[in-house]
Amino acid sequence: MPKVYIRTYGCQMNERDTEQVSQMFVDRGYTMTGEEEAADVILINTCSVRDQAEQKALGKMGLMGQYRKAKPHLVTGFMGCMAQSRGVELVATSKVDLVVGTQKYHRVVDHVDGLIKAKLEKQMDEERFSIVDIEEEEQSQNTIRDHTLKEKQATAFVSIMQGCNMKCTFCIVPYTRGGERGRPIVEIVEEVRRLADRGVKEVTLLGQIVNLYGRHEFPAVGGKSPFVQLLEAVHEVNGIERIRFTSPHPIGYKKDLIEAFTYLPKLAEHVHLPVQSGSNAILKRMHRPYTREKFIELVAKIRAARPGIAVTTDVIVGFPGETEEQYLETRAMFEEIAFENAFVFRYSKRKGTPAAEMEEAMQLPESVKEARNQDLLNLVNALALPKYDELVGQEVEVLCEGYSRYTDTRLTGRTGTNKIAVFDGNYERHTGEMLKLRVTEARGFTLYCELPLR
């Protein structure tokens, strides 16, 4: 059977979507390969959040052209957010055979079947036969439910919803992923149960704005939102020892969700809480419906509910019209909150978003964006790295996920606060186990640990 190579760019949602498509290929008899030169089908799952991600995907596909001469039957295509936003344009510019949008992942294998058959039967004419499938489809949120698990896989992503209704002025996601659609709780819990039966110990619930899950489809019960109801249900699944979720929105942290951290011990002691800016004027221009003061208050409430919890964030510097004073407001807020880590992004124009249409005089030079980016990164490091140093000599609980990313002689895992730990151990014995490790060294954002003698 044909071999399939898939390259994924972007967020955890894209990783999860790729996993679903891969499993569908396997179910159909295809073979997945990590070697692009061996593939009969090359697909790139794309991201549109930043221009750099799009350029990487386009550049990668450009390199794939070298295989077409040797393999006339080769099928190439784009999936995901860039595919959704650019559509038929990609067929003309990148000469691909297939463009599949964010609501049509479950159609990919059928389309590839048809393309391979057409090529083998030489049904393609000189004008080239291609498929572009980017239309909306009802219930598409329920099609991301199957998993391709590695042996002894300890963690897994679970997609609980698709889409976003927030329309932040810098963000393309509502236009590429569509509006919010949630899956039924019972189906999500059954998926988690199947994962637990296969040895998974930690699940990460995924959604564009995950803590607003189900607000349009399902009722609140006993003062608890659908998302908190889901957390409670997943918490009851035997075998699951840790629950994470990403990516939330500050407005989704109502009283019931904050309180959940006080009575659901399986909830990891880490929240990723995108702030985007520390200036009220910029937040308003971004269409973020909270203030700097409300955000600081929210972080305090979360930390009070679960002492020791780690709070990380996303922030954009160089948003249109951001003055030096407004940037310094963001910087001062970072000093006050002292996040455990932060993803700092330079503002990137996304065609079709309101921020991209703001008058040209408001668009900042790249040099200003880069200077603020580097300054804020340096501040994040200065505030966060000492927290790692403080752990040296202490014990931390780590879920072992298997071999380290960079070597197969050491193992790796994460603490409940989402800190990466690397240590010597036995792959067969320790993978998938919660371990108490002693921290011997902290380098960068990595803890180096050892199994303590008992």
ZIGIWO-V816359 format. One record per residue. N is the residue number from 1. PSI is psi in whole degrees, -180 to 180 (* if undefined). Layout:
n/psi
N/PSI
N/PSI
This chain:
n/psi
1/157
2/152
3/141
4/131
5/127
6/128
7/133
8/131
9/150
10/-150
11/-180
12/-29
13/-41
14/-40
15/-43
16/-41
17/-41
18/-41
19/-43
20/-47
21/-41
22/-44
23/-37
24/-38
25/-45
26/-43
27/-29
28/-3
29/0
30/164
31/128
32/141
33/148
34/5
35/109
36/-33
37/-18
38/-6
39/149
40/-17
41/125
42/118
43/142
44/121
45/120
46/161
47/146
48/7
49/-39
50/152
51/-35
52/-39
53/-40
54/-42
55/-36
56/-45
57/-43
58/-41
59/-41
60/-44
61/-34
62/-38
63/-25
64/-18
65/-23
66/-20
67/-12
68/-36
69/-41
70/-22
71/84
72/-23
73/-3
74/131
75/128
76/151
77/162
78/142
79/167
80/-154
81/-45
82/-37
83/-42
84/-43
85/-30
86/-27
87/-129
88/-22
89/-35
90/-30
91/-42
92/-42
93/-33
94/-2
95/33
96/163
97/-23
98/134
99/116
100/126
101/-177
102/-15
103/11
104/23
105/-36
106/-7
107/-7
108/-48
109/-41
110/-43
111/-41
112/-42
113/-49
114/-40
115/-43
116/-44
117/-45
118/-40
119/-44
120/-33
121/6
122/44
123/-4
124/135
125/180
126/-22
127/-8
128/131
129/127
130/163
131/128
132/117
133/94
134/15
135/157
136/151
137/125
138/145
139/16
140/-24
141/-20
142/3
143/-8
144/88
145/-9
146/155
147/139
148/106
149/140
150/163
151/133
152/36
153/126
154/-24
155/156
156/150
157/142
158/115
159/122
160/-12
161/168
162/156
163/173
164/140
165/3
166/-32
167/48
168/141
169/-17
170/-7
171/135
172/-13
173/-45
174/-24
175/-24
176/-27
177/-11
178/-171
179/167
180/131
181/123
182/149
183/154
184/143
185/-44
186/-37
187/-38
188/-45
189/-39
190/-39
191/-44
192/-39
193/-41
194/-39
195/-44
196/-40
197/-23
198/11
199/0
200/134
201/-23
202/133
203/145
204/117
205/129
206/140
207/155
208/-45
209/86
210/-34
211/5
212/12
213/133
214/7
215/-22
216/-20
217/-34
218/147
219/156
220/147
221/123
222/33
223/8
224/132
225/162
226/-36
227/-43
228/-37
229/-41
230/-45
231/-43
232/-40
233/-43
234/-35
235/-28
236/-7
237/120
238/137
239/-27
240/125
241/-16
242/138
243/130
244/166
245/147
246/147
247/130
248/174
249/142
250/-37
251/-13
252/-4
253/78
254/178
255/-40
256/-36
257/-41
258/-43
259/-27
260/-30
261/-13
262/-19
263/3
264/89
265/-21
266/-16
267/123
268/147
269/57
270/133
271/136
272/116
273/93
274/124
275/-37
276/-36
277/154
278/12
279/126
280/-37
281/-41
282/-40
283/-42
284/-42
285/-29
286/-11
287/41
288/114
289/54
290/168
291/167
292/-44
293/-42
294/-37
295/-45
296/-41
297/-41
298/-45
299/-41
300/-41
301/-41
302/-44
303/-32
304/-35
305/-36
306/89
307/137
308/-3
309/144
310/135
311/122
312/169
313/170
314/145
315/146
316/128
317/151
318/25
319/149
320/126
321/-1
322/118
323/169
324/-40
325/-40
326/-38
327/-41
328/-28
329/-42
330/-45
331/-44
332/-37
333/-39
334/-39
335/-38
336/-44
337/-36
338/67
339/152
340/-28
341/167
342/143
343/115
344/123
345/140
346/138
347/134
348/125
349/129
350/116
351/132
352/-6
353/153
354/-37
355/-32
356/-22
357/-4
358/147
359/146
360/-31
361/-21
362/-18
363/126
364/150
365/149
366/-33
367/-37
368/-44
369/-46
370/-40
371/-43
372/-38
373/-50
374/-39
375/-45
376/-37
377/-42
378/-38
379/-44
380/-46
381/-43
382/-33
383/-33
384/-41
385/-36
386/-27
387/-30
388/-43
389/-35
390/-20
391/-12
392/129
393/-11
394/165
395/141
396/152
397/125
398/132
399/115
400/125
401/-1
402/-154
403/150
404/152
405/-29
406/-10
407/148
408/20
409/-8
410/160
411/164
412/161
413/-173
414/148
415/171
416/-28
417/11
418/26
419/135
420/133
421/139
422/138
423/162
424/138
425/-174
426/118
427/-50
428/-38
429/-34
430/-24
431/130
432/3
433/146
434/123
435/144
436/118
437/149
438/128
439/123
440/-23
441/149
442/121
443/118
444/-135
445/37
446/136
447/131
448/127
449/172
450/153
451/119
452/147
453/134
454/*
